[in-house]
Amino acid sequence: MEFELSEEHRMLKELVHRFVQDELMPLEAGVLQREAEGKGAYLLPADMARIDEVSKNLGLWGLDAPSDVGGFDLPMVAMVGVEEEIGYSVTPYTLPPDSPNLRMLMATVNERQREAYLAPYVAGQTVSAIGISEPGAGGDPAGMITRAERDGEDWVLNGRKIWISRADHADFTITMAVTNKEKGARGGISAFLIDRETPGFNVLRKIPMIGGQATYEIALEDCRVPGWKLLGTEGQGFAPMQIRLGTRRIQMAAWSIGMAQRALDMICEYAPQRVTFGQPLSERQAIQWWVADAATRIHAARLMTYDCAWKLDQGRDVRLEISMIKAYATEMAWEVIDHAMQCYGAMGMTKELPLQLMASKIRTMRIYDGPTEVHKWVVARNLFGAKR
């Protein structure tokens, strides 16, 4: 068994590490200030344009996209290393294009959609969103009720979607809808490509989230979609949607490792300097155990995530492993960051340090793309089922 990245993938990880240290970390102060002022955690347009140019010139765009549309065809193992480095900074930046929607498109597009949607997306010319959750169907997407009905060559969609990131400015939104109520998740859910300006696609409201983040609720009101924008096969949208969700969950595990490593590094830097009752914090057993436990759990999460990514690259069924790492890595990072905040005392409660923003990000990650409890239930259900 190999426990090291290949030289090529290690060099890529090191390149992204330097990019994060040189380009993203210096922007954190501005992000933290805007978030503290209640404006949200975001990059200024000028900063976004500059780091887009830098990352593109470094060859960091389209890393796991198909080579026939300008990508580099990198495996998931390589992307885990990339996303771990990206997770180290609270500066909100995604290397174009965002992998989850990319991989769903890769699994489903026809030639016309490849030219109209996939190629511009890989080139960084468009922004995408995805609409899965509904007011009454979040952790259980099989419970969605948004309907898509044929009308001649077109489809007409009606329903509500919620918790959608980027819905206000995405050029297109991959939207899940029921096309056969009787079949449901087993052959009755389809995916559609809906452009932002499509009549009947209405962004209802912006929903402020903790940590300066925001999501959106949309309404589909007789939203007419041309037939060629059905993504994949009618009724077979659930499996490609799971590809998308699985990719995000692996990505989230990698981000969690990066954030936990940042928090651990901050403890190791601060604890020897902070003296209480005549001793540095680093001499306190409680702090020593926090550090030891954090290092151990980060190591375990990293190995689990690389194992899952490697198996996925081999074409193996990793649904169980994905649930394991999504639950384990996010909960691990939550505890490590909380200990770092405790270590810093009152300073750890301020909005001057990145810890509070990291904690907010992890807190939402413990919910979206499947709450921890749902993923634990999935693991237990599979184990009990295997024994039966």
C-alpha positions in Angstrom: 0.0 0.0 0.0 1.2 3.5 -0.8 0.8 6.2 1.9 2.5 9.0 0.0 1.2 11.2 -2.8 3.0 10.7 -6.2 5.7 13.3 -6.8 3.5 15.1 -9.3 0.6 15.3 -6.9 2.9 16.3 -4.0 4.3 19.1 -6.1 0.8 20.3 -6.9 -0.1 20.3 -3.2 3.0 22.3 -2.4 2.1 24.8 -5.2 -1.3 25.3 -3.8 0.2 25.7 -0.3 2.4 28.5 -1.6 -0.6 30.1 -3.3 -2.6 30.0 -0.1 0.2 31.4 2.0 1.2 34.1 -0.6 -2.3 35.1 -1.9 -5.1 34.1 0.3 -3.7 34.5 3.8 -2.9 38.2 3.3 -6.5 38.9 2.4 -7.9 37.4 5.6 -7.7 40.7 7.6 -10.1 42.3 5.1 -12.5 39.4 5.1 -12.6 39.3 8.9 -13.2 43.1 9.1 -16.1 42.9 6.6 -17.6 40.0 8.4 -17.2 41.8 11.8 -19.0 44.8 10.3 -21.9 42.6 9.3 -21.3 42.9 5.6 -20.5 39.2 5.1 -17.3 37.2 4.5 -16.4 37.9 0.9 -13.6 39.1 -1.3 -13.6 42.5 -2.9 -14.0 42.4 -6.7 -10.5 43.7 -7.3 -9.0 41.1 -5.0 -11.1 38.3 -6.6 -9.9 39.3 -10.1 -6.3 39.4 -9.0 -6.2 36.0 -7.4 -8.2 34.6 -10.3 -5.5 35.8 -12.6 -2.7 34.4 -10.3 -4.3 31.0 -9.8 -5.0 30.7 -13.6 -1.4 31.6 -14.5 -0.2 29.0 -12.0 -2.2 26.4 -13.9 -4.7 25.7 -11.0 -7.9 26.0 -13.0 -9.7 22.9 -14.2 -7.6 20.5 -12.2 -10.0 17.6 -12.2 -11.9 18.6 -15.4 -11.7 16.5 -18.6 -8.7 17.2 -20.8 -10.9 17.5 -23.9 -12.4 20.7 -22.6 -9.2 22.2 -21.2 -8.9 20.4 -17.9 -6.1 18.3 -16.4 -8.0 15.1 -15.6 -6.5 14.8 -12.1 -7.8 12.1 -9.8 -9.7 12.6 -6.5 -6.5 11.7 -4.5 -4.8 14.8 -6.0 -7.8 17.0 -5.3 -7.8 16.0 -1.6 -4.4 17.5 -1.2 -5.5 20.6 -3.1 -8.6 21.1 -1.0 -6.8 20.5 2.3 -4.5 23.5 1.5 -7.5 25.7 0.4 -9.2 24.9 3.7 -6.3 26.3 5.7 -7.4 29.9 5.0 -10.7 31.5 5.8 -10.4 33.7 2.7 -13.4 32.4 0.7 -12.0 31.2 -2.6 -12.7 28.2 -4.9 -10.4 27.2 -7.7 -12.5 27.2 -10.8 -14.6 25.2 -11.5 -16.1 24.0 -8.3 -15.6 20.2 -8.4 -19.0 18.9 -7.2 -21.1 20.4 -10.0 -18.3 19.8 -12.4 -18.3 16.0 -11.7 -22.1 15.8 -12.0 -21.9 17.5 -15.4 -19.1 15.2 -16.5 -21.2 12.2 -15.7 -24.3 13.4 -17.6 -23.8 16.0 -20.4 -24.4 15.2 -24.0 -22.4 16.8 -26.8 -24.6 19.9 -27.0 -24.5 20.4 -23.3 -20.8 19.8 -23.2 -20.2 22.7 -25.6 -22.9 25.0 -24.1 -22.3 24.3 -20.4 -19.3 22.1 -19.5 -16.7 23.8 -21.6 -17.4 27.4 -20.5 -17.7 26.1 -16.9 -14.2 24.5 -17.0 -12.8 27.7 -18.6 -14.0 29.7 -15.6 -16.4 31.7 -17.8 -19.6 30.7 -15.9 -20.7 30.1 -12.3 -23.0 27.3 -11.3 -25.4 26.5 -8.5 -27.5 23.5 -7.6 -31.0 23.2 -6.3 -31.7 20.0 -4.3 -33.1 20.9 -0.9 -36.7 22.1 -0.4 -38.5 23.6 2.6 -39.8 20.1 3.5 -36.9 18.0 2.1 -33.4 18.8 3.2 -31.5 15.8 4.6 -33.8 13.5 2.7 -33.7 14.6 -1.0 -35.9 11.7 -1.9 -38.7 13.7 -0.3 -38.6 16.5 -2.8 -41.9 17.5 -4.4 -40.8 20.1 -7.1 -42.4 18.8 -10.3 -41.3 18.8 -13.9 -43.9 18.0 -16.5 -43.6 17.6 -20.2 -45.3 20.2 -22.5 -44.5 19.4 -26.1 -40.7 19.4 -26.5 -40.2 21.4 -23.3 -40.4 20.8 -19.5 -42.4 23.0 -17.1 -41.2 23.1 -13.5 -43.1 24.2 -10.4 -41.9 24.2 -6.8 -39.5 25.7 -4.3 -35.8 25.2 -3.6 -33.9 26.5 -0.6 -30.4 26.7 0.9 -28.9 27.4 -2.6 -25.4 29.0 -2.6 -24.7 31.5 -5.4 -28.3 31.4 -6.7 -28.3 35.2 -7.1 -25.5 35.3 -9.6 -25.0 31.8 -11.0 -25.2 31.6 -14.7 -27.1 28.3 -14.5 -28.6 26.2 -11.7 -28.7 22.4 -11.9 -32.2 21.9 -10.6 -33.6 18.5 -9.4 -37.3 17.8 -9.9 -39.7 14.9 -9.8 -40.7 13.6 -13.2 -42.5 10.5 -12.1 -44.1 10.7 -8.6 -44.8 6.9 -8.4 -41.1 6.0 -9.0 -39.7 8.8 -6.8 -36.0 8.4 -6.1 -35.9 5.0 -7.9 -36.3 6.3 -11.4 -38.5 9.4 -11.0 -36.1 12.2 -10.3 -34.5 14.2 -13.1 -32.0 17.1 -13.4 -32.4 20.2 -15.5 -30.1 23.0 -16.5 -31.9 26.3 -15.9 -30.3 29.6 -17.0 -30.5 32.6 -14.6 -32.8 34.7 -16.8 -35.3 32.0 -17.5 -38.8 33.2 -17.0 -40.3 31.6 -13.9 -37.0 31.1 -12.2 -37.3 33.5 -9.3 -34.9 34.2 -6.5 -37.2 34.9 -3.6 -34.8 35.9 -0.8 -31.3 35.9 0.5 -30.9 34.0 3.7 -28.1 35.2 6.0 -26.2 32.3 7.6 -23.6 32.3 10.4 -20.0 33.1 9.5 -20.9 35.8 7.0 -22.3 33.3 4.6 -25.6 33.4 2.7 -27.9 31.0 0.8 -31.0 31.6 -1.2 -34.5 30.4 -1.7 -36.0 30.2 -5.2 -39.4 29.6 -6.6 -40.1 27.8 -9.9 -43.4 29.1 -11.3 -44.3 27.6 -14.6 -40.6 27.7 -15.4 -40.2 26.5 -19.0 -37.0 24.6 -19.8 -36.2 23.5 -23.4 -36.1 19.7 -23.7 -32.4 19.6 -24.6 -31.6 21.0 -21.1 -32.7 17.8 -19.4 -29.4 16.7 -17.8 -28.7 13.0 -18.4 -31.6 10.5 -18.7 -35.1 11.3 -17.7 -35.8 9.7 -14.3 -32.2 8.9 -13.7 -31.1 12.1 -11.9 -30.7 10.7 -8.5 -27.4 8.8 -9.1 -25.6 11.7 -10.8 -26.8 13.9 -7.9 -25.1 11.5 -5.5 -21.9 11.8 -7.5 -22.2 15.6 -6.9 -23.0 15.1 -3.2 -20.2 12.6 -2.7 -17.6 14.9 -4.3 -18.7 17.8 -2.0 -18.5 15.5 1.0 -14.9 14.4 0.2 -14.1 18.1 -0.4 -15.6 19.0 3.0 -13.5 16.4 4.7 -10.4 17.8 3.1 -11.4 21.4 4.1 -12.0 20.2 7.7 -8.5 18.7 7.8 -7.1 22.0 6.6 -9.0 24.0 9.2 -8.2 21.7 12.0 -4.5 21.8 11.0 -4.7 25.6 11.1 -6.3 25.6 14.6 -3.6 23.1 15.8 -0.8 25.3 14.4 -2.3 28.3 16.2 -2.4 26.4 19.5 1.2 25.3 19.1 2.3 28.9 18.3 0.4 30.5 21.2 0.5 28.1 24.1 4.3 28.4 24.7 4.0 32.2 24.8 1.0 32.5 27.1 1.9 32.3 30.8 -0.7 31.7 33.4 -0.1 31.2 37.1 3.7 31.1 36.5 3.7 28.5 33.7 3.2 28.5 29.9 0.0 27.0 28.7 2.1 24.5 26.8 3.1 23.0 30.2 -0.5 22.3 31.2 -1.6 18.7 30.7 -5.0 19.8 29.4 -3.4 21.7 26.6 -0.9 18.9 25.9 -3.7 16.4 25.6 -5.7 18.7 23.3 -2.6 19.0 21.0 -1.9 15.3 21.1 -5.5 14.3 20.4 -5.8 16.9 17.6 -2.7 15.7 15.9 -3.9 12.1 16.2 -7.4 12.8 14.9 -6.2 15.0 12.0 -3.8 12.2 11.0 -6.7 9.7 11.1 -9.0 11.9 9.1 -6.3 12.5 6.5 -5.6 8.8 6.0 -9.4 8.0 5.9 -10.0 10.7 3.3 -7.1 9.7 1.1 -8.2 6.1 1.4 -11.7 7.0 0.3 -10.4 9.1 -2.6 -8.1 6.3 -3.8 -10.9 3.8 -3.8 -13.1 6.2 -5.7 -10.4 6.7 -8.3 -10.3 2.8 -8.6 -14.0 2.8 -9.5 -15.1 1.3 -6.2 -18.3 1.9 -4.3 -17.4 4.4 -1.5 -20.7 5.5 -0.3 -20.1 4.1 3.2 -16.6 5.6 3.4 -17.9 9.0 2.2 -20.5 9.0 5.1 -17.7 8.0 7.5 -15.3 10.8 6.5 -18.0 13.5 6.2 -19.2 12.8 9.7 -15.8 12.2 11.3 -13.8 15.0 9.7 -16.3 17.8 10.4 -16.9 16.7 14.0 -13.1 16.4 14.5 -12.5 19.9 13.2 -15.3 21.3 15.3 -13.7 20.0 18.5 -10.1 21.0 17.5 -11.2 24.5 16.6 -13.3 24.8 19.8 -10.2 23.8 21.9 -8.1 26.4 20.0 -10.7 29.1 20.9 -10.6 27.9 24.6 -6.8 28.0 24.6 -6.8 31.6 23.4 -9.3 32.6 26.1 -11.1 35.9 25.6 -9.0 36.6 22.5 -10.4 33.4 21.0 -13.9 34.9 21.2 -13.1 38.0 19.2 -13.7 38.6 15.5 -10.1 39.6 15.1 -8.9 36.0 14.9 -9.9 33.6 12.2 -11.0 31.0 14.7 -14.6 32.2 15.0 -15.0 32.2 11.2 -13.6 28.7 11.0 -16.0 27.6 13.8 -18.9 29.1 11.9 -17.9 27.4 8.6 -17.5 24.0 10.3 -20.8 24.4 12.2 -22.7 24.8 8.9 -20.7 21.9 7.3 -21.9 19.6 10.1 -25.4 20.2 8.6 -25.2 20.7 4.9 -24.8 17.9 2.4 -26.2 15.6 5.1 -26.1 16.2 8.8 -23.7 14.1 10.9 -26.6 12.1 12.4 -27.8 11.1 8.9 -24.4 9.9 7.9 -24.0 7.9 11.1 -27.4 6.4 10.4 -26.3 5.5 6.9 -23.2 3.7 8.2 -25.1 1.9 10.9 -27.9 0.9 8.5 -25.4 -0.6 6.1 -23.6 -2.5 8.8 -26.8 -4.0 10.2 -27.9 -4.7 6.7 -24.6 -6.5 5.9 -25.0 -8.7 9.0 -28.5 -9.6 8.0 
